[in-house]
Amino acid sequence: MMGSKQERDHRRETLRPHPARDQILGVMRNYGKPLSPTQIARITGASLGATAYHVRTLEEAGQLELADEGRVRGAVEHFYTLVDGADMPPASDPARLLLSSCGALTVPDPEGGYPRPTVIDDPARDELRELIDELAPKVRAIAAAANARARR
């Protein structure tokens, strides 16, 4: 990985939220072993080019690191792993993702004007985090059951 720790920290702080990067981090967390962009692309269904771009972006931000290289049909395949001990929050704000999923990124204007963007204050963020923590195991169980049905 190139750049100093200070450069990586700055890159990580300026990393814009992106669902593809969240998905890549989720795959890496769940698998727990080094993966290549090719493998990640197969898992997520995204294109190899887009996946490789997001993996490089995550590497530059200090969230992934090169773990190994291997030869595949004459080319070099790179395998990445999560950085040990790194604080790995999702690149996207979970509270905003929940609001988006529920169609609540805006609220009606009380005076009948245009909808207003939802402002998430600390108490609202705490409530949404609790709700996400309650929902997460149920969502994972539903996803596992759906995958099991798809394999039959």
C-alpha positions as CSV (number, residue, x, y, z in Angstrom):
1,M,0.0,0.0,0.0
2,M,1.3,3.4,-0.9
3,G,1.3,6.5,1.3
4,S,2.0,7.4,4.9
5,K,-0.3,6.6,7.8
6,Q,-1.3,10.3,7.8
7,E,-2.2,10.1,4.1
8,R,-4.2,6.9,4.6
9,D,-6.0,8.5,7.6
10,H,-6.9,11.5,5.5
11,R,-8.1,9.3,2.6
12,R,-10.2,7.4,5.0
13,E,-11.7,10.5,6.5
14,T,-12.6,11.8,3.1
15,L,-14.0,8.5,1.8
16,R,-17.5,9.1,0.5
17,P,-20.2,6.6,1.3
18,H,-20.8,4.0,-1.3
19,P,-23.0,0.9,-1.2
20,A,-20.5,-1.1,-3.2
21,R,-17.8,-0.5,-0.7
22,D,-20.1,-1.4,2.1
23,Q,-20.9,-4.6,0.4
24,I,-17.3,-5.4,-0.2
25,L,-16.5,-4.8,3.5
26,G,-19.5,-7.0,4.4
27,V,-18.2,-9.8,2.2
28,M,-14.7,-9.5,3.7
29,R,-16.0,-9.5,7.3
30,N,-18.3,-12.5,6.7
31,Y,-15.7,-14.6,4.8
32,G,-12.8,-13.8,7.1
33,K,-10.2,-14.9,4.7
34,P,-8.3,-13.1,1.9
35,L,-10.3,-12.6,-1.3
36,S,-9.4,-11.3,-4.7
37,P,-11.5,-8.6,-6.6
38,T,-12.5,-11.4,-9.0
39,Q,-13.9,-13.5,-6.2
40,I,-15.6,-10.5,-4.7
41,A,-17.2,-9.6,-8.1
42,R,-18.5,-13.2,-8.4
43,I,-20.0,-13.0,-4.9
44,T,-21.6,-9.6,-5.3
45,G,-22.6,-9.8,-9.0
46,A,-20.8,-6.5,-9.7
47,S,-18.4,-6.0,-12.6
48,L,-14.8,-6.9,-12.1
49,G,-13.7,-3.4,-13.1
50,A,-16.0,-1.6,-10.6
51,T,-15.1,-4.1,-7.8
52,A,-11.3,-3.7,-8.4
53,Y,-11.7,0.1,-8.3
54,H,-13.6,0.0,-5.0
55,V,-11.0,-2.5,-3.5
56,R,-8.2,-0.1,-4.5
57,T,-10.1,2.7,-2.9
58,L,-10.5,0.8,0.3
59,E,-6.9,-0.2,0.3
60,E,-5.8,3.4,-0.2
61,A,-8.1,4.3,2.8
62,G,-6.3,1.7,5.0
63,Q,-9.3,-0.6,5.3
64,L,-7.9,-3.4,3.2
65,E,-4.4,-4.6,2.7
66,L,-2.7,-6.9,0.2
67,A,-2.4,-10.3,1.8
68,D,-1.1,-12.5,-1.0
69,E,-0.6,-12.8,-4.8
70,G,-1.1,-15.8,-7.0
71,R,-0.8,-16.7,-10.7
72,V,-4.0,-17.4,-12.5
73,R,-3.8,-18.2,-16.3
74,G,-0.7,-16.2,-16.6
75,A,-1.9,-13.1,-14.7
76,V,-1.2,-12.1,-11.1
77,E,-4.3,-12.2,-8.9
78,H,-4.2,-10.1,-5.7
79,F,-5.8,-11.2,-2.5
80,Y,-6.9,-8.7,0.1
81,T,-7.8,-8.9,3.8
82,L,-9.3,-6.5,6.3
83,V,-6.7,-4.5,8.2
84,D,-6.3,-6.0,11.7
85,G,-7.5,-3.8,14.5
86,A,-8.9,-1.1,12.2
87,D,-12.1,0.6,13.2
88,M,-14.3,-0.7,10.4
89,P,-17.6,1.2,10.4
90,P,-19.5,0.9,7.2
91,A,-18.6,3.7,4.7
92,S,-22.3,4.6,4.6
93,D,-24.3,5.8,7.6
94,P,-26.5,2.9,8.8
95,A,-29.1,5.4,10.1
96,R,-29.4,7.1,6.7
97,L,-29.6,3.7,5.0
98,L,-32.4,2.7,7.3
99,L,-34.2,6.0,6.6
100,S,-33.7,5.5,2.9
101,S,-35.1,1.9,3.0
102,C,-38.2,3.1,4.8
103,G,-38.7,6.1,2.5
104,A,-38.0,8.6,5.4
105,L,-35.1,10.6,4.1
106,T,-37.5,13.5,3.8
107,V,-40.6,14.4,5.9
108,P,-43.7,16.3,4.8
109,D,-43.5,20.0,5.5
110,P,-46.0,20.9,8.2
111,E,-47.2,23.9,6.2
112,G,-47.8,21.9,3.0
113,G,-44.6,23.0,1.2
114,Y,-41.9,20.8,-0.3
115,P,-40.8,17.9,1.8
116,R,-37.8,18.6,4.1
117,P,-34.7,16.5,4.5
118,T,-34.7,14.5,7.7
119,V,-32.3,15.8,10.3
120,I,-30.8,13.1,12.5
121,D,-30.0,14.4,15.9
122,D,-28.2,12.4,18.6
123,P,-31.3,11.0,20.2
124,A,-32.7,10.0,16.9
125,R,-29.4,8.3,15.9
126,D,-29.4,6.4,19.2
127,E,-33.0,5.2,18.6
128,L,-32.2,4.2,15.0
129,R,-29.0,2.3,16.2
130,E,-31.1,0.4,18.7
131,L,-33.6,-0.5,16.0
132,I,-30.9,-1.6,13.6
133,D,-29.3,-3.8,16.4
134,E,-32.7,-5.4,17.0
135,L,-33.4,-6.0,13.2
136,A,-29.9,-7.2,12.2
137,P,-30.2,-10.8,13.5
138,K,-33.6,-11.1,11.9
139,V,-32.4,-9.7,8.6
140,R,-29.4,-12.1,8.6
141,A,-31.7,-15.1,9.3
142,I,-34.0,-14.1,6.5
143,A,-31.0,-13.7,4.1
144,A,-29.6,-17.1,5.1
145,A,-33.0,-18.8,4.6
146,A,-33.4,-17.1,1.2
147,N,-29.9,-18.4,0.2
148,A,-30.7,-21.9,1.4
149,R,-33.9,-21.9,-0.7
150,A,-32.0,-20.6,-3.8
151,R,-29.5,-23.5,-3.5
152,R,-32.2,-26.1,-3.7
